């Protein structure tokens, strides 16, 4: 995981994501999830490409069930894009970088 991507927990989610000034891409994932692992290099690229304009964080659903439950996460990976404390877009499953760029560019 890139140093530009930080883990977020149930305890830090509200401050790190809902209280963020700019847009935040949240990756809901788990260690055992193959498609989640496929997304790691894509998310590293996104974090690097949008550094300063977008924050990228990861929430391990096995250790942070409260946040996952609050947002109805049923499949992983699920990527939610937050702006102003609200979900403005999402992608479910291992998606290509081009799809994420299209989502992000609408909101950055």
N, C-alpha and C positions, 0 to 999 in steps of 0.2 A: 504494500500500500504506500502510495506517495506521501511524502511529508506534507503535501498540500491538502490531503484529505484527513479529517480528524474524526475519531469515533465520538459518538454522542450517545448518552444514556437516558433512561427515564428521568433521572434527576436533572440532567443538563439540557434536555430537549427544548423546553420552553425558552430558556435564555438564549441558547445557541441558534435555534431555528426560528421560533416565533418572534423573538426579540431582535433578530438580525436586521440591519439596515438595508441590505441588498437582497437579491434573490439567493435562495439556498436550494441546492439539489440534494435530496435525502435518498440514500440507497438503503433500503431495508433488505437485509441479507442474513445468511447463516454460514458457518464454517463448512458444514457438510454439503452445501448446495453447489452442484456442478455449474449450472448456468450463472450463479453469482460469481464464481471464480472466473468465468469467461468475461464478465463485465469489468473486472479489475483493471486491465490495461486500457480499456475504453474510458473508464472513469479517471484514471491517471492522466490520460491525454486531455480530457475535458477540463480537469482541474488546472492543468498547465496552460491550456489554450485560453481559458477564461480567468486566469489569475487576476485578482483585483476587481473583477466584475461579477463573479459568482463564487459562492462558497459551496464546497462539496463535502458532505458528511456521510458517515455510515452508521446505521443502527443495527446491531446484532439482535435479531428477533428472539433468539433463545435466551438472552440475558436481559432483554428490555421489552417484556411482553405488554406492559401498560401502554407504551406509545404505539406499538404495533396494533394493539386492540383498539385504541382510540381512533386510528385511521383505517380500521377495517382491513388490515393487511391479511390476505388469505393465501396469496401466492408470492413466492420470492424468486428472483429479485423483483421488487416493486420500487420504482423510482418516482418520488413525488417532488415537484418543483413548487417551492413556497415563495411568496412575495407578500410582504406586509402581513405576515402571520397567517396567511391563507393559502390553501392549495390552489394553484393556478393551472397546473397541467400534470400529467402522469404518463408513465410507460410501465407495462408489466411484461416481465420475461427478459431474456437476453436480447437486447435490441441493438442494431448497428449504430455506430457513432453518428452517422448522418441523420438518423431519426432523432437522436438526442440533441444534436446541433439545431435541427429544425424547431424542436420544442423550446430550447433555451433561447434561441435568437428572437422568438416572439416576445420574450419577457425581460431580456437584458437591455 
